[in-house]
Amino acid sequence: KCMAAIPHESILLNFSAAGIAEAYYKLGETEKANNIAIKLMDVYSQDMEYYVRLDKNELSRLGNEPDIAMSVGHKLYMLMGKSAQELVASGQPEKAKEILNVFYEQTSKSDALLNFSVVGIVETLFELQEIEKANDLMVKLSGVFRRELSMSNGKGQLAGRSFNGDPRNAVSTLQRMILLAREHGQSETQETLEEDYGFLLENLPEDFMR
């Protein structure tokens, strides 16, 4: 009822709507939950694309808005991944695919919210034999890690957003994705991931992983 009373066309959805999407997923209202997720990802992807173009001084005037945008993305990805996994476990793979197709289409439009939590979705895609999509997401996320680590401090206050500011998340996620690629016989993807993994290790401080 609350979404009918305040439609997206009348007012932009904010981070609190992620809780409504979560409730719909739990109730089995997949289509309604997906619709909210699409709108939220559209809004916050556009926000992040704007934020990453700003320098440190400009970003400092925004307070915690960039952090909110990334936290919404993280919550949505975790939520969609968990919901899809539960549907697979309960014998509803087609419903799970509906959620993952929405996710994939949105990330194909923009990688601005991609973060390390995506690996759970990749695992479910492999389980559903959506091999091409799983490969594409792994390579895309690996590229985001590499790009962000390459960003200079002057322009890169938001560098590291995809791994929550801790490169250990990027390193462990890449290790996990390399294993997934190997387990599923995706040698070309594995090679790409290993190249990016090597790049990450070469560009971390010498004592970082101690």
C-alpha positions as CSV (number, residue, x, y, z in Angstrom):
1,K,0.0,0.0,0.0
2,C,2.8,2.4,0.8
3,M,4.3,2.1,-2.7
4,A,0.8,2.8,-4.3
5,A,0.4,5.8,-2.1
6,I,3.8,7.2,-3.0
7,P,4.6,6.1,-6.6
8,H,8.1,6.4,-8.0
9,E,6.9,8.8,-10.6
10,S,5.8,11.3,-7.9
11,I,9.0,11.2,-5.8
12,L,12.4,9.6,-6.1
13,L,12.8,6.5,-4.0
14,N,15.4,6.7,-1.3
15,F,17.5,4.1,0.6
16,S,14.5,3.2,2.9
17,A,12.7,1.6,0.0
18,A,15.3,-1.2,0.1
19,G,13.5,-2.4,3.2
20,I,10.2,-2.5,1.2
21,A,11.9,-4.5,-1.5
22,E,13.2,-7.0,1.1
23,A,9.7,-7.4,2.5
24,Y,8.2,-8.1,-0.9
25,Y,10.9,-10.7,-1.7
26,K,10.2,-12.4,1.6
27,L,6.4,-12.5,0.8
28,G,7.2,-14.0,-2.6
29,E,6.1,-10.8,-4.5
30,T,9.1,-11.0,-6.8
31,E,7.8,-8.7,-9.5
32,K,7.0,-5.9,-7.0
33,A,10.4,-6.3,-5.3
34,N,12.2,-6.3,-8.7
35,N,10.4,-3.1,-9.7
36,I,11.6,-1.3,-6.6
37,A,15.1,-2.7,-7.0
38,I,15.2,-1.5,-10.6
39,K,14.2,2.0,-9.6
40,L,16.6,2.1,-6.7
41,M,19.5,0.9,-8.9
42,D,18.7,3.5,-11.5
43,V,18.7,6.3,-9.0
44,Y,21.8,5.4,-7.1
45,S,23.8,4.3,-10.2
46,Q,23.2,7.8,-11.6
47,D,24.3,9.3,-8.3
48,M,27.5,7.3,-8.2
49,E,28.4,8.1,-11.8
50,Y,28.2,11.8,-10.8
51,Y,30.1,11.4,-7.5
52,V,33.1,9.7,-9.1
53,R,33.7,12.7,-11.4
54,L,34.1,15.0,-8.4
55,D,37.4,15.9,-6.7
56,K,38.0,15.6,-3.0
57,N,36.9,19.1,-2.1
58,E,33.7,18.7,-4.0
59,L,33.0,15.3,-2.4
60,S,33.6,16.7,1.1
61,R,30.7,19.0,0.7
62,L,28.4,16.0,0.0
63,G,28.8,14.5,3.5
64,N,27.8,10.8,3.6
65,E,25.7,10.8,0.4
66,P,28.2,8.7,-1.6
67,D,28.4,6.2,1.3
68,I,24.6,5.9,1.3
69,A,24.5,5.3,-2.4
70,M,27.1,2.4,-2.1
71,S,25.4,1.0,1.0
72,V,22.1,0.8,-0.9
73,G,23.8,-1.0,-3.8
74,H,25.5,-3.4,-1.4
75,K,22.2,-4.1,0.4
76,L,20.3,-4.6,-2.8
77,Y,22.9,-7.0,-4.2
78,M,23.0,-9.1,-1.0
79,L,19.2,-9.1,-0.9
80,M,18.7,-10.1,-4.6
81,G,21.4,-12.8,-4.3
82,K,19.9,-14.3,-1.1
83,S,16.4,-14.2,-2.5
84,A,17.6,-16.0,-5.7
85,Q,19.5,-18.6,-3.7
86,E,16.4,-19.3,-1.5
87,L,14.2,-19.7,-4.6
88,V,16.7,-22.2,-6.1
89,A,16.8,-24.1,-2.9
90,S,13.0,-24.3,-2.8
91,G,12.8,-25.6,-6.3
92,Q,11.8,-22.4,-8.1
93,P,14.7,-21.8,-10.5
94,E,12.6,-19.7,-13.0
95,K,11.7,-17.3,-10.2
96,A,15.3,-17.0,-9.3
97,K,16.2,-16.3,-12.9
98,E,13.7,-13.4,-12.9
99,I,15.6,-11.7,-10.1
100,L,19.0,-12.4,-11.6
101,N,18.0,-11.2,-15.0
102,V,16.9,-7.9,-13.5
103,F,20.2,-7.6,-11.7
104,Y,22.2,-8.5,-14.8
105,E,20.3,-6.0,-17.0
106,Q,20.8,-3.2,-14.5
107,T,24.5,-3.9,-14.2
108,S,24.8,-4.0,-17.9
109,K,23.6,-0.4,-18.1
110,S,26.0,0.8,-15.4
111,D,28.7,-0.7,-13.2
112,A,28.6,2.2,-10.8
113,L,27.3,0.1,-7.9
114,L,29.2,-3.1,-8.5
115,N,30.8,-4.4,-5.4
116,F,32.4,-7.5,-3.9
117,S,29.0,-8.8,-2.7
118,V,28.2,-9.7,-6.4
119,V,30.2,-13.0,-6.0
120,G,27.2,-14.6,-4.3
121,I,25.1,-13.8,-7.4
122,V,27.8,-15.3,-9.6
123,E,27.7,-18.6,-7.7
124,T,23.9,-18.8,-8.2
125,L,24.2,-18.0,-11.9
126,F,26.6,-20.9,-12.3
127,E,24.2,-23.1,-10.4
128,L,21.5,-22.1,-12.9
129,Q,23.8,-22.8,-15.8
130,E,23.8,-19.1,-16.8
131,I,27.5,-19.4,-17.6
132,E,27.8,-16.4,-20.0
133,K,26.3,-14.0,-17.5
134,A,28.4,-15.4,-14.6
135,N,31.6,-14.9,-16.7
136,D,30.6,-11.4,-17.7
137,L,29.9,-10.3,-14.1
138,M,33.2,-11.7,-12.9
139,V,35.2,-10.0,-15.5
140,K,33.3,-6.7,-15.1
141,L,33.8,-6.7,-11.3
142,S,37.5,-7.6,-11.6
143,G,37.8,-4.7,-14.0
144,V,36.1,-2.4,-11.5
145,F,38.6,-3.5,-8.8
146,R,41.5,-2.8,-11.1
147,R,40.2,0.6,-12.2
148,E,39.6,1.8,-8.7
149,L,42.9,0.7,-7.4
150,S,44.5,2.6,-10.3
151,M,42.8,5.9,-9.4
152,S,45.0,8.6,-7.9
153,N,44.3,9.9,-4.4
154,G,43.6,13.3,-5.8
155,K,40.7,12.2,-7.9
156,G,40.0,9.0,-6.1
157,Q,38.4,9.6,-2.7
158,L,35.8,7.2,-3.9
159,A,38.3,4.7,-5.2
160,G,37.8,1.5,-3.3
161,R,34.0,1.9,-3.0
162,S,33.5,-1.5,-4.7
163,F,35.6,-3.2,-2.0
164,N,34.3,-1.1,0.9
165,G,37.6,0.8,1.2
166,D,39.6,-2.4,2.1
167,P,41.6,-4.0,-0.7
168,R,41.5,-7.3,1.2
169,N,37.9,-7.6,0.1
170,A,39.0,-7.2,-3.6
171,V,41.8,-9.7,-3.1
172,S,39.7,-12.4,-1.4
173,T,36.8,-11.8,-3.9
174,L,39.2,-12.3,-6.8
175,Q,40.6,-15.5,-5.3
176,R,37.0,-16.8,-4.9
177,M,36.1,-15.9,-8.5
178,I,39.3,-17.5,-9.9
179,L,38.3,-20.7,-8.1
180,L,34.8,-20.5,-9.5
181,A,36.1,-20.0,-13.0
182,R,38.5,-23.0,-12.6
183,E,35.7,-25.2,-11.1
184,H,33.4,-24.5,-14.0
185,G,36.1,-24.9,-16.7
186,Q,36.1,-21.2,-17.7
187,S,39.8,-20.9,-18.6
188,E,39.6,-17.7,-20.6
189,T,37.8,-15.9,-17.7
190,Q,40.2,-17.5,-15.2
191,E,43.1,-16.0,-17.2
192,T,41.6,-12.5,-17.1
193,L,40.9,-12.8,-13.4
194,E,44.4,-14.0,-12.7
195,E,45.9,-11.1,-14.6
196,D,43.8,-8.6,-12.5
197,Y,44.7,-10.5,-9.4
198,G,48.4,-10.1,-10.2
199,F,47.9,-6.4,-10.8
200,L,46.2,-5.9,-7.4
201,L,49.0,-7.7,-5.6
202,E,51.7,-5.7,-7.4
203,N,50.0,-2.4,-6.5
204,L,49.3,-3.0,-2.9
205,P,51.8,-1.8,-0.2
206,E,54.5,-4.4,0.6
207,D,53.3,-4.9,4.1
208,F,49.6,-4.8,3.3
209,M,48.8,-8.5,3.3
210,R,50.8,-9.3,6.5
